[in-house]
Amino acid sequence: MNGSFARQVVPPLVALGVLLALWEGVTRVFGIAPWLLPPPSAIALAGAHEAPALWNAMFTTGRAALIGFGLSAGVGVLIAILLASSRLLERALYPYTLFLQTVPIVAIAPLLVLWFGPGTRAVAISSFIVSLFPVITNTLTGLRSVEPALRDLFRLYGAKRLATLWKLELPAALPQIFTGLRVASGLAVIGAIVGEFVAGFSEEGAGLGILVLTAYRQLRTDLLFASVLAAAVLGLALFGAVNLTGFRLLKRWHPSASSEP
């Protein structure tokens, strides 16, 4: 296991080290202005100096993203189950779920502020809207992909609709459900940060979106990079939690989790 872990972790770490070294060298050799492209060392110093603000912003954004992701997971699976129960419902309602994928969240963020007020609620709803569609479409695909022979077997033994859903369809759809959740986990953080661009100021503090805007207006590019890196870490943490949960649930019976993540 240790050898496998090293093979997975060492190559990207080496690539990252080479990239950072090249970045540092290019900015110093060519004398690039720090406000245009700061070297990694300056970004690290800014991150260390503003660590309390970054941690508070990560907590604020992470809380909103987690709420939005949780809502998208629950509501998305329920909507997919509803659509899968009837072809007529699917044909009538599924096209409208595409609206969630195509609407620019920046355009409707002011409406969220009017309806829910500034702060965590509006930001969480923004995160929810952005991350909902992948859960619906992947769950629906999984529910529709159950083998017909297994459906016939359940029907032969007189299984009720709820029993078929709980014991056959949902377990069979779990790989697709977790695929949708992995996509939604990253989108939830993006939706939260975009929501903060409009709705982020509140009595609960500023999130990473507000920190990015503040750094940009002050031409503090080093802090801007540090904020973006913090957002990436937040997204990776949520993605990793979903990926680990999916691995634990699927590892004993599905090929997609046959080896350690």
C-alpha positions in Angstrom: 0.0 0.0 0.0 2.8 2.4 0.8 4.4 1.8 -2.6 1.1 2.4 -4.4 0.6 5.6 -2.3 4.1 6.9 -3.2 3.5 6.2 -6.9 0.3 8.3 -6.8 1.6 11.2 -4.6 5.3 11.6 -5.6 4.9 12.4 -9.3 2.4 15.3 -8.9 4.5 16.7 -6.0 7.7 16.6 -8.2 5.8 18.3 -11.0 4.5 21.0 -8.6 8.0 21.6 -7.3 9.4 22.0 -10.8 6.5 24.3 -11.8 7.1 26.5 -8.7 10.8 26.7 -9.3 10.3 27.7 -12.9 7.7 30.3 -11.9 10.0 31.8 -9.2 13.0 31.8 -11.7 11.0 33.4 -14.5 9.6 36.2 -12.4 13.1 37.1 -11.0 15.1 36.7 -14.1 12.8 38.8 -16.3 12.0 41.2 -13.5 8.2 40.9 -13.8 6.4 43.4 -11.6 5.0 41.8 -8.4 1.6 43.3 -9.0 1.4 41.6 -12.4 2.7 38.2 -11.5 4.1 37.7 -8.0 6.7 34.9 -7.4 5.5 31.9 -5.3 7.7 33.1 -2.4 5.7 36.4 -2.3 2.4 34.5 -2.4 3.6 32.3 0.5 4.6 35.3 2.5 1.2 37.0 1.9 -0.6 33.8 2.8 1.4 33.5 6.1 0.9 37.2 6.9 -2.9 37.1 6.2 -3.4 33.6 7.6 -6.1 34.6 10.2 -8.1 36.4 7.5 -7.7 33.5 5.1 -8.8 30.9 7.7 -11.8 33.0 8.6 -12.7 33.5 4.9 -12.3 29.7 4.2 -14.6 28.9 7.2 -17.3 31.3 5.9 -17.1 30.1 2.3 -16.8 26.5 3.4 -19.9 26.7 5.5 -22.0 28.2 2.7 -20.6 25.7 0.2 -21.3 22.7 2.5 -24.9 23.9 3.0 -25.3 24.3 -0.7 -23.7 21.0 -1.5 -25.9 19.2 1.1 -29.0 20.7 -0.4 -28.0 19.8 -3.9 -27.2 16.2 -2.9 -30.6 15.7 -1.1 -32.8 17.6 -3.5 -31.0 16.4 -6.6 -31.5 12.7 -5.7 -35.1 13.3 -4.8 -35.8 15.1 -8.1 -34.0 12.3 -10.1 -36.1 9.7 -8.3 -39.3 11.6 -9.2 -38.2 11.9 -12.9 -37.2 8.3 -13.1 -40.7 7.2 -11.8 -42.4 8.3 -15.0 -41.2 8.8 -18.6 -43.9 11.5 -19.0 -42.6 13.4 -16.0 -39.1 13.1 -17.3 -40.0 14.5 -20.7 -42.1 17.3 -19.2 -39.7 18.5 -16.4 -36.1 17.4 -17.3 -35.6 20.2 -19.9 -36.2 22.7 -17.1 -33.4 21.3 -15.0 -31.0 22.4 -17.8 -31.9 26.0 -16.8 -29.8 25.4 -13.7 -26.8 24.6 -15.8 -27.2 27.4 -18.3 -28.3 30.4 -16.2 -25.4 32.7 -15.3 -25.3 32.7 -11.5 -23.9 36.3 -11.5 -27.0 37.5 -13.3 -29.4 36.1 -10.7 -27.2 36.7 -7.6 -28.8 40.2 -7.0 -32.2 38.5 -6.9 -30.9 36.0 -4.3 -29.9 39.0 -2.1 -33.4 40.5 -2.5 -35.1 37.2 -1.7 -32.8 35.8 1.0 -30.8 38.8 2.2 -27.0 39.2 2.2 -24.8 36.7 3.8 -24.7 32.9 4.2 -28.3 32.2 3.1 -27.9 33.8 -0.3 -24.4 32.4 -0.8 -25.6 28.9 0.1 -28.5 29.1 -2.4 -26.1 30.3 -5.1 -23.9 27.2 -4.3 -27.0 25.0 -4.4 -28.2 26.3 -7.8 -24.8 25.8 -9.4 -24.2 22.3 -8.0 -27.7 20.8 -8.4 -27.7 19.8 -12.1 -24.9 17.2 -12.0 -26.6 15.4 -9.1 -29.9 15.2 -11.0 -28.5 14.1 -14.3 -26.1 11.5 -13.0 -28.6 10.0 -10.5 -31.2 9.8 -13.2 -28.7 8.1 -15.5 -27.9 5.6 -12.8 -31.6 4.8 -12.0 -32.3 4.3 -15.7 -29.3 2.0 -16.2 -30.5 -0.8 -13.9 -30.4 -4.1 -15.8 -33.9 -5.1 -17.1 -33.4 -8.7 -16.0 -33.0 -7.6 -12.3 -36.1 -5.5 -12.6 -38.0 -8.5 -14.0 -36.7 -10.6 -11.1 -38.0 -8.1 -8.5 -41.3 -7.9 -10.4 -41.5 -11.7 -10.5 -41.2 -11.9 -6.7 -43.9 -9.2 -6.2 -41.6 -6.5 -4.9 -43.4 -3.2 -4.3 -42.2 0.0 -6.0 -40.6 1.4 -2.9 -38.8 -1.9 -2.2 -37.5 -2.0 -5.8 -36.2 1.6 -5.5 -34.5 1.0 -2.1 -33.1 -2.4 -2.6 -32.3 -2.4 -6.4 -32.3 1.0 -8.1 -30.6 3.2 -5.6 -27.7 0.7 -4.8 -27.2 0.1 -8.6 -27.1 3.8 -9.2 -24.6 4.6 -6.4 -21.6 4.8 -8.7 -23.3 7.4 -10.9 -24.7 9.2 -7.9 -21.2 9.6 -6.5 -19.9 10.7 -9.9 -22.5 13.5 -9.8 -21.6 14.4 -6.2 -17.9 14.6 -7.1 -18.7 17.2 -9.8 -21.1 19.0 -7.6 -18.5 19.3 -4.8 -16.3 21.5 -6.9 -19.2 23.5 -8.3 -20.5 24.1 -4.8 -17.3 26.0 -3.9 -17.4 27.9 -7.2 -21.0 28.8 -6.7 -20.4 30.0 -3.1 -17.5 32.3 -4.2 -19.5 33.7 -7.1 -22.4 34.3 -4.8 -20.1 36.1 -2.4 -19.1 38.6 -5.1 -22.6 40.0 -4.8 -24.0 38.7 -1.5 -21.0 38.0 0.6 -20.9 41.0 3.1 -22.7 40.2 6.3 -22.4 40.4 10.0 -20.9 36.8 9.8 -17.8 38.1 8.1 -16.3 38.1 4.6 -15.6 34.9 2.6 -13.0 34.1 0.0 -15.0 35.8 -2.8 -14.9 39.1 -0.9 -11.2 38.6 -0.1 -10.5 38.1 -3.8 -12.3 41.3 -4.7 -10.6 43.3 -2.0 -7.1 42.0 -3.0 -7.9 42.9 -6.7 -9.0 46.4 -5.9 -5.9 47.0 -3.8 -3.7 45.5 -6.5 -2.4 42.9 -3.9 -1.9 40.2 -6.5 0.0 38.1 -4.0 -3.0 38.0 -1.6 -5.3 37.4 -4.6 -3.3 34.3 -5.5 -3.3 33.1 -1.9 -7.0 33.5 -1.8 -7.5 31.5 -5.0 -5.2 28.8 -3.6 -7.3 28.7 -0.4 -10.4 28.3 -2.5 -8.8 25.4 -4.4 -7.8 23.7 -1.2 -11.4 24.1 0.0 -12.7 22.5 -3.2 -10.2 19.7 -3.0 -11.1 19.0 0.6 -14.8 18.7 -0.2 -14.0 16.6 -3.3 -11.8 14.3 -1.2 -14.4 13.8 1.4 -17.0 12.8 -1.2 -14.5 10.6 -3.0 -13.5 8.8 0.2 -17.1 8.2 1.2 -17.9 6.8 -2.3 -14.9 4.5 -2.0 -15.9 3.2 1.4 -19.4 2.5 0.2 -18.5 0.9 -3.1 -15.1 -0.9 -2.5 -16.6 -4.3 -1.7 -18.7 -4.8 -4.7 -18.1 -2.3 -7.5 -15.0 -2.3 -9.9 -14.7 1.5 -9.8 -13.5 1.2 -6.2 -11.4 -1.9 -6.5 -8.2 -0.2 -5.5 -7.2 2.4 -2.9 -8.0 6.0 -3.9 
